[in-house]
Amino acid sequence: MSRRVLCVDDDPNILRAYSRTLRNKFELDTAASGEEALRLLSERGPYAVVVSDMRMPEMDGVELLRRVRETAPDTVRMMLTGNADQQTAIDAVNEGHIFRFITKPCPPEAFARMIEAGLEQYRLVTAERELLSKTLAGSIKVLAEILAVASPEAFGRATRARELVRKLCEALAVTPRWPIEVAAMLAPIGLLAVPQEILQKAMQGRPLKENEKDVFESHPRVARELVSKIPRLESVAEIVAYQGKLFNGQGYPPDWTSGENLPLGSRILKLAFDWDDLIQAGLSPDFALAEIADRRGWYDPKVVAALRRILDLQEGYVVREVRISDLVDDWIIADNIYSVNGTLLCSKGQPVTAPIRLRLRNYAINVGISRPIRVFVPLSNVPQDAEA
């Protein structure tokens, strides 16, 4: 657990006293002003606890702790002051969201105990956040892998699109990126409510009847309803809801949202999924880009410009025929893989994962798999003598 503490006071004698009494108990830094404290926070942070004097020239303790909260919200903030009037306490709590309000003089033993309490609070806050993050990430990963087995074609498309989504986010300097990448993986979840016959027709580009079209176009709404039930994925649900909406406002859902009012993640997903459809239909990247350019009003021009930049930086791949036992995670499936009785096991463009390797191994043993299995291997992973 972090025991890093920053004490801030404009009185050098008090700073020396801090160093003398606390150095052996905590990883202690001191600062003589609010500006110096913010510099240390930027260069050496995060700190578990920041203790600041209230009365300091130029930047008082309330302002400092308010800015600490903005920069490092998990850091526990404590105020030390000889002025215990009610308004000072109210300002410190409301603006700095402090954990403890300490009145001078405070005996060293009591002061150390309060810092220990602050360290425990920091441990609780960060442990809960880390647990939630790991639980959420693990849940999404498991859900995506289960859905990939349930509907390989739809989720193979999502996996291929996710790679382009990641590159588009990098090219556009999007932060944070994780909601958009998660949305790319969960966007097809609503397709599980679409009858297989309709889904196959849509995936193959065949025309749909009006009632079939209504059913298919409802899948973003279904996806939104499902994803919105997962804590902390509200923004992901919104991105998923508008995944098929055109930049000019046409498409599903039938509302007035258009242009910059559409979630940026939705605009990125729309281009990524359509790009994948064009490439899977057999178009070369040049022809696919020409088709994208011809669809006036469909896409955000900034996202299209980012795609053009990405196409100039694509990493090369080589195709290899491999045995199931030789598959390596994150290699890319080069062709749809079917069982001998015609069941689609995984789609072209899906990365190899442990569940996919297990699925292929089980089918190979019990049913049989059409051979050969071909994969894309990044050139960076291929020994130079193997490329020749």
Secondary structure, 3 states (H helix, E strand, C coil): CCCEEEEECCCHHHHHHHHHHHCCCCEEEEECCHHHHHHHHHHHCCCCEEEEECCCCCCCHHHHHHHHHHHCCCCEEEEEECCCCHHHHHHHHHHHCCCEEEECCCCHHHHHHHHHHHHHHHHHHHHHHHHHHHHHHHHHHHHHHHHHHHCHHHHHHHHHHHHHHHHHHHHCCCCCCHHHHHHHHHHHHHHHHCCHHHHHHHHCCCCCCHHHHHHHHCHHHHHHHHHCCCCCCHHHHHHHHCCCCCCCCCCCCCCCCCHHHCCHHHHHHHHHHHHHHHHHCCCCHHHHHHHHHHCCCCCCHHHHHHHHHHHCCCCCEEEEEECHHHCCCCCEECCCEEECCCCEEECCCCECCHHHHHHHHHHHHHCCECCCEEEEEEHHHCCHHHHC
